[in-house]
Amino acid sequence: MSIETHQIKVSGLAVDVVRKDIKNLHLAVYPPLGRVRVAAPLLVSDEAVRLAVISKLSWIKKQKSKFTSQARQSAREYVSGESHYFQGSRYRLNVIYQTDTARVAIRNKSALDLYVREGSDREQREKVLLEWYRQQLKALIPPLVAHWEPVIGVKVADWQIRQMKTKWGTCNIAAGRIWLNLELAKKSAQCLEYIIVHEMVHLLERHHNDRFAELMSRFMPQWRLHREELNRSVLGHEDWSY
């Protein structure tokens, strides 16, 4: 597929323009600072893109404001006393050094005990906790996918968990495969389910258009509330890049 990328300025706003072999123009605003990106058909001019952005300036500013005001954790060092999240709840990390196999355990619904070997550095402690998050998601996802397949009328051929910088999930329609962001382990059960349904609905409709919204409302009437919860939740510290 032919792809052309450059940047234009619209009312003092930097806009990344990506031209590729598509039929319609799509505008999106990405976290954490509200980067504006327009995917446009190859033959659409910069002037047409500029007019499309101007028509959405109010919406763009609203989205950028949401991202910049969203609570964000400082960089985690994975030491005792830090706050970490699991399924929407906040836990106090308690690092325990020992000689046995590294593991993680929830204690008293308020503490996250991280068992690591003596001398473990920050990267090693992080790796243990991230692997625990991954295993928790691996247990949570299958029953949700199985529940929603007959409801939505699609079959998920495969699903994977990935660390992603700008998306909660993504979908390969041709392969029937969905990817889910590892960060979802930190969010509430409702948020995880919403993203799973969102990506499964993309197997019926590729774009975020009126049909997509109608399908979401049919299958999950309160999906907008779950989306707002996800948008309001604390973001982890990330070295965001695009």
Backbone hydrogen bonds in HBPLUS format (Angstrom, degrees):
<---DONOR---> <-ACCEPTOR-->    atom                        ^
c    i                          cat <-CA-CA->   ^        H-A-AA   ^      H-
h    n   atom  resd res      DA  || num        DHA   H-A  angle D-A-AA Bond
n    s   type  num  typ     dist DA aas  dist angle  dist       angle   num
A0004-GLU N   A0019-ARG O   2.76 MM  15  4.89 155.0  1.82 140.6 149.0     1
A0019-ARG N   A0004-GLU O   2.62 MM  15  4.89 164.2  1.65 154.6 158.1     2
A0006-HIS N   A0017-VAL O   2.99 MM  11  5.40 155.6  2.05 150.2 158.1     3
A0017-VAL N   A0006-HIS O   2.72 MM  11  5.40 171.1  1.73 167.5 169.2     4
A0008-ILE N   A0015-VAL O   2.95 MM   7  5.33 159.5  1.99 149.8 154.2     5
A0015-VAL N   A0008-ILE O   2.84 MM   7  5.33 159.9  1.88 168.3 170.0     6
A0010-VAL N   A0013-LEU O   2.82 MM   3  4.97 160.0  1.86 139.7 146.1     7
A0013-LEU N   A0010-VAL O   2.85 MM   3  4.97 154.6  1.91 108.6 117.1     8
A0016-ASP N   A0036-VAL O   2.94 MM  20  6.24 166.8  1.96 159.1 154.7     9
A0038-VAL N   A0016-ASP O   2.78 MM  22  6.16 163.5  1.80 169.9 175.2    10
A0018-VAL N   A0038-VAL O   2.82 MM  20  6.13 170.1  1.83 165.2 167.2    11
A0040-ALA N   A0018-VAL O   2.84 MM  22  6.14 158.6  1.89 147.7 154.7    12
A0020-LYS N   A0040-ALA O   3.06 MM  20  6.45 152.8  2.13 158.4 167.0    13
A0022-ILE N   A0020-LYS O   2.78 MM   2  5.73 128.3  2.05 114.5  98.2    14
A0026-HIS N   A0039-ALA O   2.80 MM  13  5.10 162.3  1.83 151.0 157.2    15
A0039-ALA N   A0026-HIS O   2.79 MM  13  5.10 160.7  1.83 154.8 158.6    16
A0028-ALA N   A0037-ARG O   2.89 MM   9  5.39 156.7  1.95 158.6 165.7    17
A0037-ARG N   A0028-ALA O   2.92 MM   9  5.39 169.3  1.93 160.3 162.6    18
A0030-TYR N   A0035-ARG O   2.79 MM   5  5.06 161.6  1.83 144.6 150.1    19
A0034-GLY N   A0030-TYR O   2.91 MM   4  4.95 123.1  2.24 143.7 156.6    20
A0035-ARG N   A0030-TYR O   2.99 MM   5  5.06 127.5  2.28 145.1 143.8    21
A0044-VAL N   A0041-PRO O   3.16 MM   3  5.54 165.6  2.18 116.3 120.8    22
A0049-VAL N   A0045-SER O   3.07 MM   4  6.44 153.9  2.14 146.7 154.3    23
A0050-ARG N   A0046-ASP O   2.77 MM   4  6.00 156.7  1.83 149.6 156.3    24
A0051-LEU N   A0047-GLU O   2.98 MM   4  6.23 156.7  2.04 146.0 151.3    25
A0052-ALA N   A0048-ALA O   3.04 MM   4  6.23 151.5  2.12 141.0 148.9    26
A0053-VAL N   A0049-VAL O   2.93 MM   4  6.24 154.9  2.00 151.9 158.6    27
A0054-ILE N   A0050-ARG O   2.93 MM   4  6.16 163.1  1.96 150.9 155.7    28
A0055-SER N   A0051-LEU O   3.03 MM   4  6.20 153.3  2.10 143.8 150.3    29
A0056-LYS N   A0053-VAL O   2.94 MM   3  5.15 145.1  2.06 104.3 115.4    30
A0057-LEU N   A0054-ILE O   3.27 MM   3  5.07 171.8  2.27 106.2 107.2    31
A0060-ILE N   A0056-LYS O   2.86 MM   4  6.10 161.3  1.90 160.6 167.0    32
A0061-LYS N   A0057-LEU O   2.94 MM   4  6.11 166.0  1.96 154.9 157.5    33
A0062-LYS N   A0058-SER O   3.12 MM   4  6.31 149.8  2.21 141.1 149.4    34
A0063-GLN N   A0059-TRP O   2.99 MM   4  6.28 156.5  2.04 150.5 156.3    35
A0064-LYS N   A0060-ILE O   2.91 MM   4  6.16 163.7  1.94 156.3 160.8    36
A0065-SER N   A0061-LYS O   2.99 MM   4  6.07 153.1  2.06 141.4 148.5    37
A0066-LYS N   A0062-LYS O   3.12 MM   4  6.38 149.1  2.22 142.0 149.7    38
A0067-PHE N   A0063-GLN O   3.17 MM   4  6.52 159.1  2.22 151.3 155.5    39
A0068-THR N   A0064-LYS O   3.02 MM   4  6.25 168.3  2.03 155.0 157.9    40
A0069-SER N   A0065-SER O   3.09 MM   4  6.09 142.0  2.24 142.5 151.0    41
A0070-GLN N   A0067-PHE O   3.23 MM   3  5.19 153.6  2.30  99.8 107.7    42
A0235-LEU N   A0071-ALA O   2.98 MM 164  6.32 171.2  1.99 150.8 150.2    43
A0073-GLN N   A0235-LEU O   3.00 MM 162  6.39 163.9  2.03 172.0 177.0    44
A0082-GLU N   A0079-VAL O   3.35 MM   3  6.23 165.7  2.37 144.7 146.0    45
A0081-GLY N   A0093-LEU O   2.81 MM  12  5.42 160.8  1.85 155.7 153.9    46
A0093-LEU N   A0082-GLU O   2.80 MM  11  5.33 171.2  1.81 160.7 163.8    47
A0084-HIS N   A0091-TYR O   2.87 MM   7  5.26 161.7  1.90 151.6 157.5    48
A0091-TYR N   A0084-HIS O   2.66 MM   7  5.26 159.7  1.70 165.1 172.4    49
A0086-PHE N   A0089-SER O   2.96 MM   3  5.44 154.1  2.03 149.3 157.7    50
A0089-SER N   A0086-PHE O   3.06 MM   3  5.44 166.4  2.08 118.9 121.0    51
A0087-GLN N   A0185-ALA O   2.86 MM  98  5.81 169.9  1.87 142.0 145.5    52
A0088-GLY N   A0186-LYS O   2.87 MM  98  5.71 158.0  1.91 115.7 119.8    53
A0092-ARG N   A0110-SER O   2.90 MM  18  6.32 164.4  1.93 153.1 154.2    54
A0112-LEU N   A0092-ARG O   2.93 MM  20  5.89 165.0  1.96 138.1 140.0    55
A0094-ASN N   A0112-LEU O   2.91 MM  18  5.95 159.3  1.95 149.1 145.2    56
A0114-LEU N   A0094-ASN O   2.85 MM  20  5.97 162.3  1.88 142.0 147.9    57
A0096-ILE N   A0114-LEU O   2.79 MM  18  5.91 170.2  1.80 147.7 149.9    58
A0116-VAL N   A0096-ILE O   2.94 MM  20  6.27 158.2  1.99 154.4 161.2    59
A0098-GLN N   A0116-VAL O   2.85 MM  18  6.08 153.3  1.92 150.9 159.3    60
A0103-ARG N   A0115-TYR O   3.06 MM  12  5.18 147.2  2.17 130.8 140.2    61
A0115-TYR N   A0103-ARG O   2.83 MM  12  5.18 158.5  1.87 159.4 164.1    62
A0105-ALA N   A0113-ASP O   2.94 MM   8  5.12 152.1  2.02 141.6 150.2    63
A0113-ASP N   A0105-ALA O   2.73 MM   8  5.12 153.7  1.80 175.1 166.2    64
A0107-ARG N   A0111-ALA O   2.81 MM   4  5.04 166.3  1.83 145.3 148.8    65
A0110-SER N   A0107-ARG O   3.19 MM   3  6.30 172.7  2.20 131.0 132.2    66
A0111-ALA N   A0107-ARG O   2.94 MM   4  5.04 160.4  1.98 156.8 159.3    67
A0120-SER N   A0117-ARG O   3.13 MM   3  5.70 147.3  2.24 142.4 140.3    68
A0125-ARG N   A0121-ASP O   3.02 MM   4  6.31 157.7  2.07 156.3 163.0    69
A0126-GLU N   A0122-ARG O   2.87 MM   4  6.08 159.8  1.91 154.3 160.4    70
A0127-LYS N   A0123-GLU O   2.97 MM   4  6.09 156.7  2.02 142.0 148.4    71
A0128-VAL N   A0124-GLN O   3.16 MM   4  6.41 154.4  2.23 144.0 149.2    72
A0129-LEU N   A0125-ARG O   3.18 MM   4  6.48 164.2  2.21 149.8 153.3    73
A0130-LEU N   A0126-GLU O   2.86 MM   4  6.06 166.0  1.88 160.9 165.0    74
A0131-GLU N   A0127-LYS O   2.98 MM   4  6.06 153.9  2.05 143.6 150.6    75
A0132-TRP N   A0128-VAL O   3.06 MM   4  6.30 148.2  2.16 141.2 149.9    76
A0133-TYR N   A0129-LEU O   2.94 MM   4  6.29 157.6  1.99 149.8 155.6    77
A0134-ARG N   A0130-LEU O   2.92 MM   4  6.18 156.2  1.98 145.4 152.0    78
A0135-GLN N   A0131-GLU O   2.97 MM   4  6.25 156.5  2.03 147.7 153.1    79
A0136-GLN N   A0132-TRP O   2.98 MM   4  6.26 154.0  2.05 151.1 158.4    80
A0137-LEU N   A0133-TYR O   3.00 MM   4  6.31 160.5  2.04 153.8 158.4    81
A0138-LYS N   A0134-ARG O   2.94 MM   4  6.18 155.0  2.01 147.3 154.8    82
A0139-ALA N   A0135-GLN O   3.23 MM   4  6.46 135.1  2.45 137.5 147.3    83
A0139-ALA N   A0136-GLN O   3.18 MM   3  5.30 134.9  2.39  97.5 109.4    84
A0140-LEU N   A0136-GLN O   3.07 MM   4  6.33 142.6  2.21 142.0 153.0    85
A0140-LEU N   A0137-LEU O   3.02 MM   3  4.91 119.0  2.40  93.1 109.1    86
A0141-ILE N   A0137-LEU O   2.91 MM   4  5.88 159.8  1.95 164.4 164.4    87
A0144-LEU N   A0141-ILE O   3.00 MM   3  5.34 123.6  2.33 111.6 126.5    88
A0145-VAL N   A0141-ILE O   3.00 MM   4  6.22 163.4  2.03 163.7 169.2    89
A0146-ALA N   A0142-PRO O   2.92 MM   4  6.07 167.1  1.93 156.5 160.4    90
A0147-HIS N   A0143-PRO O   2.98 MM   4  6.02 147.1  2.09 134.7 143.3    91
A0148-TRP N   A0144-LEU O   3.05 MM   4  6.25 160.0  2.09 150.9 155.2    92
A0149-GLU N   A0145-VAL O   2.98 MM   4  6.03 144.3  2.12 153.7 161.5    93
A0152-ILE N   A0148-TRP O   2.87 MM   4  5.94 171.5  1.88 165.7 165.4    94
A0153-GLY N   A0149-GLU O   2.74 MM   4  5.58 142.6  1.88 143.1 155.3    95
A0154-VAL N   A0149-GLU O   3.21 MM   5  5.25 141.3  2.37 138.0 144.5    96
A0157-ALA N   A0176-GLY O   2.80 MM  19  5.09 134.6  2.01 133.5 144.8    97
A0178-ILE N   A0158-ASP O   3.07 MM  20  6.62 150.8  2.16 147.5 153.5    98
A0160-GLN N   A0178-ILE O   2.95 MM  18  6.49 145.9  2.07 149.1 159.7    99
A0180-LEU N   A0160-GLN O   2.86 MM  20  6.30 152.5  1.94 153.3 162.1   100
A0162-ARG N   A0180-LEU O   2.92 MM  18  6.10 161.2  1.96 150.4 155.7   101
A0182-LEU N   A0162-ARG O   2.81 MM  20  5.56 145.2  1.93 135.1 140.6   102
A0181-ASN N   A0168-TRP O   2.92 MM  13  5.02 163.0  1.95 145.9 140.2   103
A0170-THR N   A0179-TRP O   3.02 MM   9  5.26 151.8  2.10 141.2 144.5   104
A0179-TRP N   A0170-THR O   2.90 MM   9  5.26 166.6  1.92 147.6 150.1   105
A0172-ASN N   A0177-ARG O   2.77 MM   5  5.15 173.4  1.77 163.1 165.4   106
A0176-GLY N   A0172-ASN O   2.87 MM   4  5.85 121.4  2.22 142.8 159.8   107
A0177-ARG N   A0172-ASN O   3.10 MM   5  5.15 150.0  2.20 145.0 145.9   108
A0176-GLY N   A0173-ILE O   3.13 MM   3  4.93 138.6  2.30  93.8 106.0   109
A0184-LEU N   A0181-ASN O   2.96 MM   3  5.73 166.2  1.98 122.5 127.0   110
A0185-ALA N   A0182-LEU O   3.11 MM   3  6.03 171.7  2.11 126.0 128.4   111
A0186-LYS N   A0183-GLU O   2.96 MM   3  5.65 157.3  2.01 118.0 124.5   112
A0187-LYS N   A0184-LEU O   3.07 MM   3  5.05 148.0  2.18 100.0 109.6   113
A0191-CYS N   A0188-SER O   3.10 MM   3  5.23 120.2  2.47  97.7 111.9   114
A0192-LEU N   A0188-SER O   3.08 MM   4  6.45 161.8  2.12 155.1 159.6   115
A0193-GLU N   A0189-ALA O   2.98 MM   4  6.18 164.1  2.01 148.1 152.5   116
A0194-TYR N   A0190-GLN O   2.91 MM   4  6.06 154.4  1.98 143.0 150.4   117
A0195-ILE N   A0191-CYS O   3.06 MM   4  6.33 161.5  2.09 152.5 155.8   118
A0196-ILE N   A0192-LEU O   3.06 MM   4  6.32 160.0  2.10 151.3 157.1   119
A0197-VAL N   A0193-GLU O   2.93 MM   4  6.17 166.0  1.95 154.9 158.2   120
A0198-HIS N   A0194-TYR O   2.81 MM   4  5.98 159.6  1.85 149.3 156.0   121
A0199-GLU N   A0195-ILE O   2.96 MM   4  6.18 165.1  1.98 153.4 155.2   122
A0200-MET N   A0196-ILE O   2.97 MM   4  6.16 153.6  2.04 146.9 155.0   123
A0201-VAL N   A0197-VAL O   2.83 MM   4  6.02 151.7  1.91 153.9 160.9   124
A0202-HIS N   A0198-HIS O   3.27 MM   4  6.59 135.6  2.48 136.4 147.6   125
A0202-HIS N   A0199-GLU O   3.19 MM   3  5.11 129.5  2.46  90.8 104.1   126
A0203-LEU N   A0200-MET O   3.01 MM   3  5.40 151.4  2.09 105.5 114.4   127
A0204-LEU N   A0201-VAL O   2.83 MM   3  5.32 155.1  1.90 111.9 120.4   128
A0205-GLU N   A0201-VAL O   2.98 MM   4  6.33 148.9  2.07 144.0 154.0   129
A0213-ALA N   A0209-ASN O   3.10 MM   4  6.47 162.0  2.13 154.8 159.0   130
A0214-GLU N   A0210-ASP O   2.91 MM   4  6.12 154.8  1.97 148.2 155.6   131
A0215-LEU N   A0211-ARG O   2.91 MM   4  6.14 156.1  1.97 150.4 156.3   132
A0216-MET N   A0212-PHE O   2.95 MM   4  6.21 162.5  1.98 153.5 158.3   133
A0217-SER N   A0213-ALA O   2.96 MM   4  6.14 159.1  2.00 146.5 152.2   134
A0218-ARG N   A0214-GLU O   2.97 MM   4  6.17 141.2  2.12 140.0 150.6   135
A0219-PHE N   A0215-LEU O   3.01 MM   4  6.25 163.8  2.03 156.0 158.9   136
A0220-MET N   A0216-MET O   2.70 MM   4  5.55 160.9  1.73 153.0 159.8   137
A0223-TRP N   A0220-MET O   2.96 MM   3  5.44 146.7  2.07 136.0 132.8   138
A0225-LEU N   A0222-GLN O   3.05 MM   3  5.48 129.0  2.32 109.5 122.0   139
A0226-HIS N   A0222-GLN O   3.30 MM   4  6.73 154.8  2.37 151.3 158.4   140
A0227-ARG N   A0223-TRP O   2.94 MM   4  6.20 151.7  2.02 147.2 155.5   141
A0228-GLU N   A0224-ARG O   2.96 MM   4  6.18 155.1  2.02 143.7 149.8   142
A0229-GLU N   A0225-LEU O   2.99 MM   4  6.24 153.1  2.06 144.0 151.3   143
A0230-LEU N   A0226-HIS O   3.01 MM   4  6.27 157.1  2.07 145.8 151.5   144
A0231-ASN N   A0227-ARG O   2.92 MM   4  6.18 151.8  2.00 146.0 154.3   145
A0232-ARG N   A0228-GLU O   2.91 MM   4  6.12 134.2  2.13 142.4 154.4   146
A0232-ARG N   A0229-GLU O   3.19 MM   3  5.12 130.6  2.45  92.3 105.4   147
A0233-SER N   A0229-GLU O   3.04 MM   4  6.12 128.6  2.32 142.5 155.2   148
